[in-house]
Every structure is written in C-alpha cells, then in structure tokens.
Amino acid sequence: MRRQLRAAHQWGDGVPGACEAMAHWRGTVEELALSGAIPAVVAVDVDMVNMFGSIEWDSMRAAVCPDAYPEIAQWSRWQQEQPSVTVLPSGEEFATDRGAEQGDAFGTVQSCLTLAAERTPAISAQAQPQMPTADGVSHVPCCEEWYIDDGQAFVKPQHLDPWLRALDASIARFGGHTWARRRRHCQELLPATLSS
C-alpha cells in the first residue's frame, strides 16, 4: 500500500514523520523561490471540505483493490452493503451511500486510496511539459503532495488556473458537487527583487 500511496504523492498514511517531512519540503521550496534560486511559483494549500463524509462508496470500493487489500476490501464491502439511514429530529429519514468514517480503523486508508486512484495519473503526467488536454486531464507542470485530504502544490503562475480546474474535475469524479466547496489558499512566491 505504501508504494501505491507514494506514487500518488500521498504521505498521510503509513509514512512515519510525514508531517514534518512535508513541512520541511514546503519551507525549502518557498525559500528557493523567494531567493530567486528557482523561477516564481504559486504555492497552493488545498483542504478538502468534508472529504471523509463525501467520498462515494462505489469510487471507494473501486479504489480498494480486493487482491491487494483483502481485509480492507472485505470490511468496505460489509460496511457498505446497504445505504446507512439517518433519522432527523423531525422523524424524516434519508439514506446515504457515501463517506468513509473518520473514526473507522480503515477510514483514512479508504480516503487516501480513493484520492490516490484519481490523482496518480495526473501526478505522473505532471512531469511531462504539456498543458491540460481537452478532456480536462491535468498535464500541467506542477509538484503536488498530499497528507490525506490536505494538499500542497507549487505551480507556475501561468499554469495555476488550468491546474485548479483539472484538480476540481478529478476530485468531483468521486465526490460529486460537494467538492466545489473545498478551501484553497494561493500565494505567489516571487524573488525579493521582483516583489518590491
């Protein structure tokens, strides 16, 4: 599993010291950009709003391969046999067929694998110097890293809009319209000589 998550630049599960390593990486790239050692980039912080509760079960089951992860796949299949019913204070009921339980032993893994299944092709393509294709698949030169549902990315300013649009499209494929509410913060990092 660690190999698959690393291919998706996912540090949030099974990587000891990952939080500190990501913070160090982020700080190093920022220092390089601000010193002019690398070209100007935009630093993007992405925080998925309600990711655990929004992932659609069919996408989650597709991402959790039974051959590679038999225990997680069996648990997911049993847990998601039928939609969960929520009873509102008014007595009204509604069924839900989405969400990885945040307190569940496998909730984080289910979420990380689902995000990894969607982002890995885009991340692999980011090494190629080409723009997004007509179908919105991201081929934008970029570097993105994930800690569960929190993403850090460095994108050249001219590629920011296409990259954000491709990110939105890829995430919407497994979480529907709720992903449009994701929070993001962008900051352009320019060498001190250019920013004054």
JOZI-V313032 format. One record per pair of residues at least 4 apart in sequence whose C-alpha atoms are under 8 Angstrom apart, sorted by the first residue. I is the first residue (numbers start at 1). GAP is how many residues later the second one is. Records with the same first field share a line. If there is no record, write none. Layout:
# JOZI-V313032
I = GAP ; GAP
This chain:
# JOZI-V313032
1 = 4 ; 67 ; 68
2 = 4 ; 11 ; 12 ; 13
3 = 4
4 = 4 ; 112
5 = 4 ; 5 ; 6 ; 8 ; 107 ; 108 ; 111
6 = 4 ; 5
7 = 109 ; 113
8 = 108 ; 109 ; 111 ; 112 ; 115 ; 137
9 = 107 ; 111 ; 114 ; 135 ; 136 ; 137
10 = 102 ; 106 ; 135 ; 136 ; 137 ; 138
11 = 4 ; 7 ; 8 ; 134 ; 135 ; 136 ; 137
12 = 6 ; 7 ; 100 ; 134 ; 135 ; 136
13 = 95 ; 96 ; 99 ; 134 ; 135
17 = 4
18 = 4 ; 129
19 = 4 ; 128
20 = 4
21 = 4
22 = 4 ; 123
23 = 4
24 = 4
25 = 4
26 = 4 ; 126
27 = 4
28 = 4
29 = 4
30 = 4 ; 13 ; 159
31 = 4
32 = 4 ; 5 ; 6
33 = 4 ; 5 ; 6 ; 7 ; 8 ; 156 ; 157 ; 158
34 = 6 ; 155 ; 156 ; 157 ; 158
35 = 156 ; 157
36 = 4 ; 154 ; 155 ; 156
39 = 151
40 = 116 ; 117 ; 148 ; 149 ; 150 ; 151
41 = 113 ; 114 ; 115 ; 116 ; 147 ; 148 ; 149
42 = 111 ; 112 ; 113 ; 114 ; 115 ; 118 ; 144 ; 145 ; 146 ; 147
43 = 109 ; 110 ; 111 ; 112 ; 143 ; 144 ; 145 ; 146
44 = 107 ; 108 ; 109 ; 110 ; 111 ; 140 ; 141 ; 142 ; 143
45 = 105 ; 106 ; 107 ; 108 ; 139 ; 140 ; 141
46 = 103 ; 104 ; 105 ; 106 ; 136 ; 137 ; 138 ; 139
47 = 102 ; 103 ; 104 ; 135 ; 136 ; 137
48 = 101 ; 102 ; 131 ; 133 ; 134 ; 135
49 = 130 ; 132 ; 133 ; 134
50 = 4
51 = 4 ; 48 ; 60 ; 98 ; 124 ; 128
52 = 47 ; 48 ; 49 ; 50 ; 55 ; 56 ; 59
53 = 45 ; 46 ; 47 ; 48 ; 49
54 = 44 ; 45 ; 46 ; 121 ; 122 ; 124 ; 125
55 = 4 ; 5 ; 43 ; 44 ; 45 ; 56 ; 59 ; 119 ; 120
56 = 4 ; 41 ; 42 ; 43 ; 118 ; 119 ; 120
57 = 4 ; 23 ; 40 ; 41 ; 42
58 = 4
59 = 4 ; 55 ; 115
60 = 4 ; 50 ; 51 ; 53 ; 54 ; 114
61 = 4 ; 12 ; 15 ; 16
62 = 52
63 = 47 ; 50 ; 51 ; 54
64 = 4 ; 5 ; 8 ; 9 ; 46 ; 49 ; 50
65 = 4 ; 5 ; 8
66 = 4 ; 5 ; 6 ; 7 ; 8
69 = 4
70 = 4
71 = 4
72 = 4 ; 34 ; 38
73 = 4
74 = 4
75 = 4
76 = 4
77 = 4
80 = 17
82 = 15
83 = 12 ; 13 ; 14
84 = 11 ; 12 ; 13
85 = 8 ; 9 ; 10 ; 11
86 = 7 ; 8 ; 9 ; 10
87 = 4 ; 5 ; 6 ; 7
88 = 4 ; 5
100 = 4 ; 7 ; 8 ; 10 ; 11
101 = 6
102 = 5 ; 6
103 = 4
104 = 4
106 = 4
107 = 4
108 = 4 ; 40
109 = 4
110 = 4
111 = 4 ; 37
112 = 4 ; 36 ; 37
113 = 4
114 = 4 ; 60
115 = 4 ; 56
116 = 4
117 = 4
118 = 4 ; 52 ; 53
119 = 4 ; 51
120 = 4
121 = 4
122 = 4 ; 15 ; 16 ; 17
123 = 4 ; 15 ; 20 ; 21
125 = 13 ; 14 ; 15
126 = 12 ; 13 ; 14 ; 15 ; 16 ; 17
127 = 12 ; 14 ; 15
128 = 11 ; 12 ; 13
129 = 10 ; 11 ; 12
130 = 9 ; 10 ; 11
131 = 7 ; 8 ; 9 ; 10 ; 28 ; 31
132 = 4 ; 5 ; 6 ; 7 ; 8 ; 30 ; 31 ; 34
133 = 4 ; 5 ; 6
136 = 29 ; 30 ; 33
137 = 29 ; 33
138 = 24 ; 25 ; 28 ; 29
140 = 19 ; 22 ; 23
141 = 14 ; 15 ; 18
142 = 11 ; 12 ; 13 ; 14
143 = 10 ; 11 ; 12
144 = 7 ; 8 ; 9 ; 10
145 = 6 ; 7 ; 8
146 = 4 ; 5 ; 6
147 = 4
155 = 4 ; 5 ; 8
156 = 4
157 = 31
159 = 4
160 = 4
161 = 4
162 = 4
163 = 4
164 = 4
165 = 4
166 = 4
167 = 4
168 = 4 ; 11 ; 12
169 = 4
170 = 4
171 = 4 ; 5 ; 8
172 = 4 ; 5 ; 6 ; 7 ; 8
175 = 4
178 = 4
190 = 4 ; 5
191 = 4
192 = 4
